């Protein structure tokens, strides 16, 4: 009995419990929005939603220069060093504002070109990209605020921001989809993250007097140099990754049709819901721990804490979800989406490999192993794209999720070999 009491009293349990509430809420909200999307836009509209999401992910990470993990690391290390913390906050904030505004101007002036790449010849959605250009600076600052709160160790506030963001996304999506169908769904994707800025600013202001800290005198180019390696690492994965997914989806559309692309996007959407549980725990709890670990033994303990407590729960959840896959698809979407059930097995297997590798991959960021990360990430993306095209020819749409499982297995093996001294 005392053993269980000790577990309940640990910070990991408390954070995991609150994070579970956030994920359950996210899934509940996803259930509503997915159902509305399924009814009003169908598989074809779902494919367009996927294209826009991938594009936004790429441009969002360019606007933040890929600094998120670096901000977490340096904020965590300098939490008690007020002068250094002021330099970090000022330097990053001013840099992100400048980059986001410049990028917004470029996006607005080249909206026609990107419209063709994302939506094809349909000019109806050109306005979406122009709205995105105006919203982009709010994206960048909001992401910066979340990374800052995370670095300060305010894990619960990070999770509450996720909860608030989910609620904003739900309300925005329901209203706009009901009003404007596919156009509304796309517009909601653009607007909702910008609205989250106000919540993140409020929570940051409660922690630190932001306006008193941000002063040009504190701007330090050395900090940008220190963050540059994180920038390169993040931009490789968070920009090239979505571009590869966009390219794969366009190949599916060309070879198998828009509906099949919609089914794959639906499977990816379902996967993203439950992966939130793991990704949030990794970001808010394990990344700061890995950043502070100074020996292989400390790192090993953190790795195996994840494998002992988080991974088994994740696998159990997937087994239950697989058994309920027909019910889940009809509940979240419509009977029109039932072919998605054929994709569950390989997607789930791939996600188990992915989650097993994620904790190892975070060590690249924690210890700033720039070139090793870039090499493994480029390898991973190449394998995913090449395998997707190869298996698609043999197994049609199922070949794409088979390629996903294969890619994550090889990536896990590669990382296990690279980090063998810290892992075993």
N, C-alpha and C positions, 0 to 999 in steps of 0.2 A: 504493500500500500504506500509506504514511504517513497518507494522507487517512482511510482506514478505521480505522486505529489511533487517530487523533484522535477520531473519532466514538465508538468503543468506550470511550474514556477519559472522555467527557463525563458530567457528573452526570445530564443528561437521559436518556442511553442507559442508565445504571445503574439509575435509578429506573424507567424504562420497562420494562426487563428484569424487574425484581422485580415491578413491577405486572402485567406479562404473566403471570408465574407465578401471581400472586394471581387474575387473571381466569380463567386456564385452570383453576385449582383450583375457582373459583366455578362455572364452566360444568360442570366434571366433577361437582361436588356437585349442581348444578342438574339435570343429566342424571338422577342417581339419584332425587332428590326428585320431579322432574317425572314420572318413570316411575311411581313409587309412587303419586303423586297421581292420575295418569291411570288406573291400574289400580283403585285403591280408592275414588276419589270421582267420577271421570268429569267430563264437561264441566259438568254442573250444579253439582257441588261446587266446580269450578274458579272458577265465577262468584262463589260465596260467599266463597272465598278472596280473590278480587280485591276484593270489597267491604270485607272486613275490613282488607286491606292499605292501601287508600285511607284508611279511617277512622283507622287507626293513624298513618299518615304525617301526617295533619292534626293529630291530638291531640298527637303527639310534638313537632311543631314549635311548637305553642302552648305546650307545657310548657317548651321551651327558649327561648321568647320570640323565636325567629328570630335568636338572637345568633351562630350558628356562624361565619358569614363575618366578622362584626365582631370576634369573638375572634381569628380567624386574623390579621386585619389589625393590630389593636392589639398583639397579642403579638409579631408579627414586627417591628413598629416599635420596641417597648420591650424587646426581649430583653436588652439590655445595661443598661437602666435598672431596677435591682433594685427600688427603691422604687415606681416606677410599675407595674411588673409585679405586685408584691404587691397593690397596690390593685385592679388589673384582676381578678386571680384571686379575691381575697376577695369583691369586689362581685358578680361574676357567679355565683360558687358559691352564696353565700347567697341571692341573688335567685332562682336556679333551683330551689333546694331548697324555698323558700317557695311558689313558683308551682306546682311539681310536686305538692306535698302538697295544696294547695288544689284543684287540678284533679282529682287522684285522688279526693278526697272528693266532688266534684261528680259525677264520672263514676259512682262507686259508687251514689250516691243516685238517679241518673237512668238507671240501666242499662236499665230497662224501655222507656223511650222510644227509646234508641239501638238496642236490640235490634230493634224494629219497623222502624226506618229502614235497618238493615244486613241483617237476616236475615228480615224479613217477620214473619209471625205465628208462626213456629217459636220457642217458648220454650226449646227444648233448649239453645240457645247463649247463654242469659242468663249462665251461669256464666263464659263466656269473657270477657265485658266486666267482670265483677267481679274476675277474676284480673288483667285488664289494669290496673284501677285500682290494685291493689297493686304492680304491676310498674312503673308509670309513673315514679316518682321515680328508679329505677335507670336508666331510659332517658335521662332528662334529664342526669344526672350523667355517664353514659358518653359521651354526645355531646359534652358540655363537655370531657371529658378528651381526646377525639380532636382537637377543635378546638385545644386548648391545645398538644398535641404537634405538631400541624401548624404552628401559628404559630411554634413554637420551631425549625422547620426540620428536625425529625426525620422526614423523609419516609419512610424505610424502616420506622420503627416504626409509622407510620400504616398502611402497607400490610400489615405483620405483624398488626396488629389486625384488618384486613379478613380476612386469612387465618384467624385464630383464630375470628372470628365466623362464617365460612363453615363451619368444621368443627363448631362448636357447633350451628349451625343444622341441619347434616346429621344429626348424632347424635340431636338432639332430635326432628327431623321423622320420621326413620325409625322410632324407637321408638314415638312417639305415634300416627303414622298406622297402623302395624301393629296397635296395641292398640285404637284408638278410631275408625278410619276418618276421616270428615269432621270430627268433633269433635276428633280428635287433630291433624289438619292445622291447624285453627284455633287450637288450644291451643299448638301448637309456634310459630306466628307470634308469639304473645304472650310466651311464656317465653324463647325463644332470645336476643332482644336484652337482656333483663334479666340473663342469665347472663354476657353479655359485659362487664358492669360490672367484674367481678373482674379480668379480664385488663387492662382499660384502667387501672384503679387501680394495679395492680402496675407497669405501664410508666411511668406518671406519677410514681409514688413513686421510681423509679430516676433520674428526671431532676431532680426538685425535692423538697425535704422539705415535702410538702403540708401536714401538720399544723402545721408551724412558720410557714407563710406565711399560712394562713387565720385571721385574727383580726378581731374586730369593729372594732377601732381603725382598720383599713385600709379599711373600707367607705366608698365615695365616690360620692355621687349624681351627680357630674359625669360619671362613667364611664357610668352608666346613660343619661344624656342623650346622650352621644356614640354609644352603641350603639343608641339608639332608632330612628335612621333605618334601620339594618340590620334591626332588628326589624320595622319596617313593610314593608320590601322582601321579607324572607324570608317573613313571614306571608301576604303577598298571593299569592306563588307556591306556597309549600309547604302552605298551608292551603286556599286557593281552588282550586288545581290539582287535588288529589285529590277535592275536593267535586264539581268539574265532571266528573271521570272517573266518580265514583260516580253522578252524575245521568245521564250518557250510558249507563252500563251498565244502570241501571234502565229507561231508555227502550228499550234493546235488549231487555231481558227482557219489557217490556210489549208491544212491537210485533213482535218477531221470535222471542221464546221464550228460555228459560233456556239451552238448548244453544248457540244462536248467541252469547249473552253469554259462554258458556264458551270458544267458539272465539276471540272477540276478546281475552279475558283471556289465553288461551294465546299468541296472537301478541304481546301486550304483554309477557308473561313472557319469551319468547324474545328480544325486543328488549332487555329490561332486562339480559340477560346480557352481550351484547356492548357495550352502552352503558357498562357498568361500566368498561371499559378507558379510555374517553375521560373520563368524569366523574371518575375517580380521579386521572388525570394532570392534569386541569384544577385540581382542588382542591388536590392536594399539591405541584404544581410551578408551574403558570402563575398561579394566584391570588396567591400571595406575590410573584411577580415583577412582576405588574401593579400590586400595591399599592405597590411600591417604585419603579416607573418614574416619573420626574419630567418627562419631555418626550414630545412626540408621536412623535419618532423612536425613542425607547426602546420606547414602546408598540407602534409599528409593527413593530419587530424581533421583539417577542414574538408578536404576531399572526401574522406570516408564518413564524415558526419552527414554530408550530402547523400552519399550512396546508401547509408544506413537508414536515414529517416525520411528523405524526400523521394528518392527513386522508387522504392517499393510501393509507396502510396500512389504514385503516378501510374505505375504499371497496373495496379489493382483497378484504378479508375478506368484505364483504357480497356481492360478485360470486360468490365461491367458495361461500358459504352458500346463495345463491339457486339455484345449479346443483345443490346437494345437498339442496334443501328437502324432497323426499319422503322421502329417507333420514333426514334430521334429525327430521322429525315422528314417523316410526315409531319411531326410536331413543329420542327423548325422551319420547314419549307412547305412543299405540297407534293402530291403523288407524282407530279411531273418530274420531280427530282429524285425519284427512287433509284435510277441507274447509278447514283452516287454511292449507294451501298456496296457496289462492286469494288470501290476504291479503298474501302476502310482498312482491310488487312495490311496492305503494303504501306499505306500512310501511317498507320499505328506503329508498325514495326520500325519504320523510318524515324518516327518521333521518339521511340525508346532509344534508338542509337543516338539521335540528336541530343536528347536530354542528358544522356550519359557523357557525351562529349562536351556539352556546354560548360560544365564546371571546370573542365580542364582548359577550355578555350579562354575562360575569364582570367586565367593565370597570365596569358599574354598581356592583358591590359594591366593587371595588378603589378607585374614586374617590368612592364614596358619593353617586351621582347618584340620589337617592331618588325624586323625583317623575317623572323621565324613565322610571325603571324601572317604577314603578307604572302609568304611562299605557300603556307598551308591553305590559306583562304583562296588564293588564285587556283590552286590545285583542286580544291573542293568545288568551286564554281565551274571550272572547266569540265570536271567529271560529271556534274549535274547536267550541264547543257548537252554535252556529247552523248551521255547515256540516255537522256530524254529523247533525243532525236533518233537514236539507234533503236531503243525499245519501243518507241511509238510506232515505228514501221512494222514491228513484229506483233505487239500486243495492243495496238491502238491506244486509247486513253489510259488503260491500266498500265501501259508501259511507262508512262510519265511518273506515276507513284512508285512503280518498281525501281525506276532510276533514282528516285528520291531516297528510297531505303538503301540502295546500293551505295550511293554517295555518302550518306551518313555513317554507314558501317565502315567504309574505307577511311573516312575522316576520324572516326573514333579510334581505329587501330593506329593511325598515324600519330595522333596526340598521345595515346597511351605509351607508345614507344618513345616519343620525344620527352615526356614528363615522367619516365619510368622511375627516376631517382626520388621524385617527390610523391609518387603514387604507390610504389611497392617497397 
